[in-house]
Amino acid sequence: MIYNQLPPLNAVKAFDAVMRQGSISEAALTLCVSQSAVSRHIANLESFLGVMLLIRSKSGTEPTKEGKAFFEKISVALSEIMDVSSQLRAKQSGIQVIKISSLSSFALRWLVPRIEEFQSRHPNIALEVSISDHRPNFDLGQIDCAIVSEPYKNGNERDAHLAFEELVLVGESTLLAEKPVCCARDITKHQVIHTTTRPELWLTWCKKVGLAENYESLNGLAFQDFYISIAACLAGRGLALVPSFLINDELRSGRLTKPDVETLTTEREYKLALAPIKKHDRAIMSLKNWLVDTTKDLP
């Protein structure tokens, strides 16, 4: 094999991530690199191959015909490399690796702090956590299971319910001591923090509490996901609408305060989705049972 005829493998990984995640920004989050680094990898790959793989526009990124064909081949090859590598590593260590994807907010604020508890119960199982906002394509073989947030009418019989989504209004405690929120209309005294992956939340809440006419006048900041919105809230940058179970520790410690105003229950739920070929896997079932048991007291 003449190895200089192979495309740069980091660029191949970057393109694969863009195709799987649906955007350069999501790929960058998955690979833990900057968006500009992903864009450079794609440009290098297109230069090496001599064809355009992606079409970039204001509305997003779409693969060309050549890009789709290239992805179909490399996705299979990369999955096979990953699978055989995981099998060999697991065989040598005696540990079974579960590849789980999760929403960033759920992973960083709920799952990661509790992984030690799971591993203490199941020392022969290791979790390999990746970040995604979408249900994965299990047919591609890279993910064993995924924590997703979807309308509770969606899904299938393999999904395991973890929690319904209840959003609460919260603010940094010092901020709310200076400018109390005693009723819904008092939010107009504050900046609000928008979560761009869920742009409908503030308008829905405003309609529920009779402040629809005030929605357009709400000043605020916007961040990509609940994890960053909560961090901004803790920094005193404004009020946020976030899932209640993600900020229980901060409420208990007093770092955040929840005013006595309406909560917002959506039609979404957090659940564990399983790859069809893994539905009887003993390690996966151990993880499923632990997640269901650990989240049983959530809303």
C-alpha positions in Angstrom: 0.0 0.0 0.0 1.3 3.5 -0.9 0.4 5.4 2.2 0.8 8.9 0.7 -2.3 8.1 -1.4 -4.4 7.9 1.7 -6.2 11.2 2.7 -5.1 12.9 5.9 -6.9 10.8 8.6 -7.7 13.7 10.9 -9.5 15.4 8.0 -11.4 12.2 7.3 -12.5 12.1 11.0 -13.6 15.7 10.9 -15.7 15.1 7.7 -17.2 12.0 9.2 -18.1 14.0 12.4 -19.7 16.7 10.3 -21.8 14.2 8.4 -22.9 12.4 11.5 -23.6 15.5 13.6 -25.2 17.5 10.8 -23.1 20.7 11.2 -19.6 22.0 11.6 -20.4 23.4 15.1 -21.7 20.1 16.4 -18.7 18.2 14.9 -16.4 20.6 16.7 -18.1 20.0 20.0 -17.9 16.2 19.4 -14.2 16.3 18.5 -13.4 18.9 21.2 -11.8 21.3 18.7 -12.7 24.7 17.3 -15.1 25.2 14.4 -12.2 26.8 12.4 -10.1 23.6 13.0 -12.9 21.5 11.5 -13.3 23.8 8.6 -9.6 23.6 7.9 -9.7 19.8 7.9 -12.6 19.8 5.5 -10.7 22.2 3.2 -7.6 20.1 3.3 -9.6 17.0 2.5 -11.4 18.6 -0.4 -8.0 19.8 -1.7 -6.5 16.3 -1.5 -9.5 14.7 -3.2 -10.0 17.4 -5.8 -13.7 17.6 -5.2 -16.1 19.6 -3.1 -17.6 17.5 -0.3 -19.8 20.1 1.5 -21.8 23.1 0.4 -21.8 25.8 3.1 -24.6 28.4 3.3 -26.3 30.6 5.9 -28.8 27.9 6.5 -26.2 25.2 7.3 -24.0 22.6 5.7 -25.1 20.0 3.1 -23.1 17.3 1.4 -22.6 17.2 -2.3 -23.2 14.0 -4.3 -19.5 13.2 -4.0 -19.6 14.0 -0.3 -22.5 11.5 0.3 -20.7 8.8 -1.7 -17.4 9.4 0.2 -19.2 9.3 3.6 -20.9 6.0 2.8 -17.6 4.3 2.4 -15.5 5.9 5.1 -18.3 5.6 7.8 -18.2 1.8 7.4 -14.4 1.7 7.5 -14.1 3.9 10.5 -16.8 2.0 12.4 -15.0 -1.3 11.6 -11.7 0.2 12.9 -13.4 1.4 16.1 -15.2 -1.8 16.7 -12.1 -4.1 16.3 -10.0 -1.6 18.4 -12.6 -1.6 21.2 -12.9 -5.4 21.1 -9.1 -5.9 21.4 -8.8 -3.3 24.2 -11.7 -4.8 26.1 -10.4 -8.3 25.7 -7.0 -7.3 27.1 -8.4 -5.3 30.0 -11.3 -7.5 30.9 -13.5 -4.4 30.7 -16.5 -4.0 28.4 -16.7 -0.5 26.9 -20.2 1.0 26.3 -20.3 3.8 23.8 -23.0 6.2 24.9 -23.9 9.6 23.4 -25.7 12.2 25.4 -27.0 15.8 25.3 -24.1 18.0 26.5 -26.2 19.5 29.4 -27.2 16.0 30.6 -23.7 14.6 30.2 -21.8 17.4 31.9 -24.3 18.3 34.7 -25.9 15.0 35.5 -24.1 11.9 34.0 -20.4 12.7 34.5 -20.7 13.5 38.2 -22.4 10.2 38.7 -20.2 7.9 36.6 -18.0 7.0 39.6 -21.2 5.6 41.3 -22.0 3.5 38.3 -18.4 2.2 38.0 -18.3 1.3 41.7 -21.3 -1.0 41.1 -20.0 -2.3 37.7 -16.2 -2.2 37.7 -15.9 -4.3 34.6 -17.9 -1.8 32.5 -16.5 1.5 31.2 -18.5 4.3 29.7 -17.2 6.1 26.6 -19.3 9.3 26.5 -19.7 11.5 23.5 -21.8 14.6 22.9 -24.7 14.9 20.5 -28.1 16.7 20.4 -29.7 14.1 18.2 -30.7 10.4 18.3 -27.8 8.6 16.5 -28.1 6.5 13.5 -27.5 3.1 15.2 -27.1 1.4 11.9 -23.7 3.1 11.5 -22.5 1.1 14.5 -20.5 3.7 16.4 -22.9 4.2 19.4 -24.4 1.5 21.7 -27.0 3.8 23.3 -27.9 7.4 23.6 -29.6 9.8 26.1 -31.9 11.9 24.1 -34.6 14.5 24.7 -37.6 14.1 22.4 -41.4 14.6 22.5 -42.7 11.7 24.6 -45.0 10.5 21.8 -41.9 9.7 19.7 -39.5 6.9 20.1 -39.9 3.1 20.2 -40.4 0.2 22.7 -36.6 0.0 23.3 -36.5 3.5 24.8 -36.3 3.7 28.6 -38.0 6.7 30.2 -35.7 8.7 32.5 -37.5 12.0 33.2 -40.2 14.4 31.9 -39.0 17.9 31.2 -40.0 20.5 33.8 -38.4 23.9 33.4 -38.0 26.3 36.3 -37.1 30.0 36.4 -33.9 30.5 38.3 -31.4 33.3 39.1 -28.2 33.8 41.0 -29.2 34.4 44.6 -27.5 37.7 45.2 -29.0 39.1 42.0 -32.5 38.1 43.1 -31.9 39.4 46.6 -31.2 42.8 45.0 -34.1 42.6 42.5 -36.6 40.1 43.8 -39.0 38.3 41.5 -42.3 38.1 43.5 -44.5 37.6 40.5 -44.0 36.8 36.8 -44.1 40.4 35.7 -41.0 41.1 37.8 -38.8 39.3 35.2 -38.9 42.6 33.2 -36.5 44.0 35.7 -33.9 41.5 34.6 -32.0 40.2 31.6 -33.1 36.8 30.5 -30.9 34.0 29.2 -32.0 32.2 26.1 -30.9 28.7 25.1 -30.6 28.7 21.4 -31.2 25.0 21.0 -34.6 25.6 22.6 -35.6 29.1 21.3 -39.3 28.6 22.0 -39.1 28.3 25.8 -39.3 31.9 26.9 -42.2 32.7 24.5 -44.1 29.6 25.7 -43.5 30.6 29.4 -44.6 34.2 28.7 -47.8 33.0 27.1 -48.5 30.7 30.1 -48.1 33.5 32.6 -49.9 36.2 30.6 -46.8 38.1 29.5 -46.9 37.4 25.8 -47.1 41.1 25.0 -43.8 41.6 26.9 -41.8 38.9 25.2 -40.3 41.1 22.4 -39.1 43.6 24.9 -37.2 41.1 27.1 -33.5 42.0 27.0 -31.0 39.2 27.3 -28.2 36.9 26.2 -28.2 33.7 24.2 -26.1 30.6 24.7 -26.0 27.3 22.8 -27.2 24.8 25.5 -28.6 24.5 29.0 -25.1 23.8 30.4 -23.8 27.2 29.3 -27.0 29.0 30.2 -26.7 27.7 33.7 -23.1 28.8 33.9 -24.2 32.3 32.8 -27.0 32.3 35.3 -24.5 31.3 38.1 -22.4 34.3 37.0 -25.3 36.6 37.6 -25.9 37.4 34.0 -29.7 37.0 34.1 -32.6 34.7 34.7 -32.8 31.3 33.0 -35.4 28.7 32.2 -33.7 25.3 32.7 -34.7 21.7 33.5 -35.1 21.5 37.3 -33.0 18.3 37.8 -29.9 20.0 36.2 -29.7 22.6 39.0 -30.8 20.7 42.1 -27.4 21.0 43.7 -27.2 24.7 43.1 -30.7 25.2 44.6 -29.7 23.2 47.7 -26.5 25.1 48.2 -28.2 28.4 47.7 -26.1 29.5 44.8 -29.3 29.7 42.7 -32.8 30.8 43.8 -36.1 29.7 42.3 -38.7 32.4 42.6 -42.3 31.3 43.4 -43.6 31.7 39.8 -45.0 29.3 37.2 -42.9 26.3 36.1 -43.1 25.1 32.5 -43.8 21.4 31.8 -43.1 20.6 28.1 -44.1 17.6 26.1 -40.6 16.3 26.0 -38.9 13.6 28.0 -35.3 12.4 28.6 -34.8 8.8 27.7 -32.2 6.1 26.9 -32.4 4.9 23.4 -30.7 1.5 22.6 -29.1 0.2 19.4 -31.3 -2.7 18.2 -28.4 -5.2 18.3 -27.6 -4.2 21.9 -31.1 -4.6 23.4 -30.2 -7.9 25.1 -26.6 -7.0 25.9 -26.0 -7.6 29.7 -23.7 -4.6 30.2 -26.2 -2.3 28.4 -29.0 -3.7 30.5 -26.9 -2.9 33.6 -26.5 0.7 32.5 -30.2 1.0 31.6 -31.3 -0.4 35.0 -28.9 2.0 36.8 -30.1 5.0 34.9 -33.7 4.2 35.4 -33.2 3.6 39.1 -31.1 6.7 39.6 -33.5 9.0 37.8 -36.7 7.6 39.3 -37.2 10.6 41.6 -36.8 13.1 38.8 -39.9 14.9 37.5 
